[in-house]
């Protein structure tokens, strides 16, 4: 049985290195890890090393939704892979892979793949969330 997965892509007019670093920098993450317009992540915690953990507590009004995981691959500037665990993955690990391809010295293409999702509903929710996150990352990277 195959599990649902997502693949979303986005081009950026900044270097692959800048996009890679943004995914591991708490100040940057605070600005773009927003799967919805009313979501805030005021204090992202990251230990950016293979085996290191992260915690993004997403605030939606009064609700606190922890998203946590472990970094599995950190291959600067082309690949980041981590587990992703939240209530929307039934609190089980799914896997997110971010592939960053340099298209020039000042541009790149990002492909985000999210695998091992527990249901089609979870896939659909995450697809919208990841698309919004990449939209916010683009806005952040242009500042």
Secondary structure, DSSP 4 states (H G I P E B T S, - for coil): -PPEEEEEEEEESS-HHHHHHHTT-HHHHHHH--SSTTEE-TT-EE--STT-EEEEEEEETTEEEEEEEEEEEEETTTEEEEEEB-GGGTTS-EEEEEEEEEEETTEEEEEEEEEEES-HHHHHHHHHHHHHHHHHHHHHHT-
